Amino acid sequence: MRLKDKVAIVTGAGAGIGRATAHALGREGASVVVDDIDLDGAERTADEVRKLGAKALAIKADVSKVGEVKQMVERAVAEFGRVDILVNNAAYLDFSFKLFHETEAGDAEWEGNINTTLKGVLHCCRAVIPHMIEQRGGRIINIASGAAKGGIERMAIYAACKGAVPSFSRAIATELAPHGILVNCISPGNTATEHLLHFVETLPDLFKQFQAGIPLQRLGEPEDIADMVVFLVSDESKYITGQHFSVDGGASMT
Ligand SMILES: NC(=O)c1ccc[n+]([C@@H]2O[C@H](COP(=O)([O-])OP(=O)(O)OC[C@H]3O[C@@H](n4cnc5c(N)ncnc54)[C@H](O)[C@@H]3O)[C@@H](O)[C@H]2O)c1
């Protein structure tokens, strides 16, 4: 129970990596605010966290909407009294797989990535940081992607927005260090969420290319990422801030 009495917000926690992260934080004793635009998914995850013996609150907040994010944080504080941990996990994942020059400014993919994948992280940090400053501490984990490091074709807009996440994380890590707030970034490699497994059927060739580049010879599991989140929000990582970690079976070293 490394996170007893801590309160965590996890965005996009109705499925995939966010859901596994909510479970892992709950298992360590944290109370978890489970945010998702899919309220059914959020409620399912919150029920699962409660079954693990922790407190949970399901909230439907779209991270691209600044007003909804503010309300989510206010509800979290009203319900649990504080926010110690923020995991920015939600992203726009509706890929068209077009080449960049086939897309247009204003396309759903441009808007979705800029507003959710990038601005969603900014909105949630902006809303939570004043509470953490007042509490004199906190942990922020921003989920980026292997796309932030590697040049993955047909994902240029996603890569642009994910690429900004580590830079932003480093900048605020510097600003927030005097307040005892630690900020780190995790880039998952290809991780076997339902969303990714859908690619196996729709784009088998692209998927084979993904898989061939993993030295540990398997896709990541959502729990692999969740374990890293737990480490980075626990006391064991109290001297680590402003870092960008790949959890990708070694894919980013090849
Ligand atoms: N799965 C992978 O292979 C992989 C690889 C690299 C990075 N990532 C990153 O990990 C994170 C989670 O990915 P996943 O594979 O678990 O995805 P997923 O699709 O399984 O889950 C994402 C969740 O976010 C929610 N969501 C989407 N937009 C939202 C919004 N505006 N506000 C609130 N919730 C929203 C969705 O409803 C969904 O439940 C994302 O940031 C993704 O970019 C995933």
The ligand as a Gaussian input file, in Angstrom:
#p B3LYP/6-31G(d) Opt

LIG

0 1
 N       -1.535000       1.441000     -26.863000
 C       -0.394000       1.808000     -27.404000
 O        0.237000       1.059000     -28.155000
 C        0.181000       3.167000     -27.102000
 C        1.470000       3.457000     -27.588000
 C        2.022000       4.693000     -27.315000
 C        1.322000       5.628000     -26.566000
 N        0.087000       5.315000     -26.119000
 C       -0.614000       6.352000     -25.333000
 O       -1.174000       5.782000     -24.183000
 C       -2.379000       6.463000     -23.840000
 C       -3.524000       5.470000     -23.697000
 O       -3.672000       4.756000     -24.907000
 P       -4.551000       3.419000     -24.981000
 O       -3.947000       2.573000     -26.023000
 O       -4.768000       2.871000     -23.618000
 O       -5.911000       4.010000     -25.568000
 P       -7.439000       3.525000     -25.400000
 O       -8.155000       3.970000     -26.628000
 O       -7.501000       2.091000     -25.018000
 O       -7.929000       4.404000     -24.168000
 C       -7.973000       5.802000     -24.241000
 C       -9.144000       6.292000     -23.433000
 O       -9.152000       7.727000     -23.494000
 C      -10.488000       8.180000     -23.608000
 N      -10.492000       9.517000     -24.195000
 C      -10.294000       9.845000     -25.500000
 N      -10.411000      11.167000     -25.660000
 C      -10.683000      11.690000     -24.432000
 C      -10.909000      12.998000     -23.971000
 N      -10.907000      14.042000     -24.823000
 N      -11.151000      13.195000     -22.656000
 C      -11.165000      12.140000     -21.790000
 N      -10.980000      10.865000     -22.195000
 C      -10.732000      10.644000     -23.495000
 C      -11.151000       7.127000     -24.491000
 O      -12.577000       7.166000     -24.369000
 C      -10.510000       5.843000     -23.988000
 O      -11.277000       5.241000     -22.965000
 C       -2.586000       7.515000     -24.927000
 O       -2.035000       8.740000     -24.509000
 C       -1.780000       6.960000     -26.082000
 O       -1.370000       7.967000     -26.983000
 C       -0.513000       4.126000     -26.367000

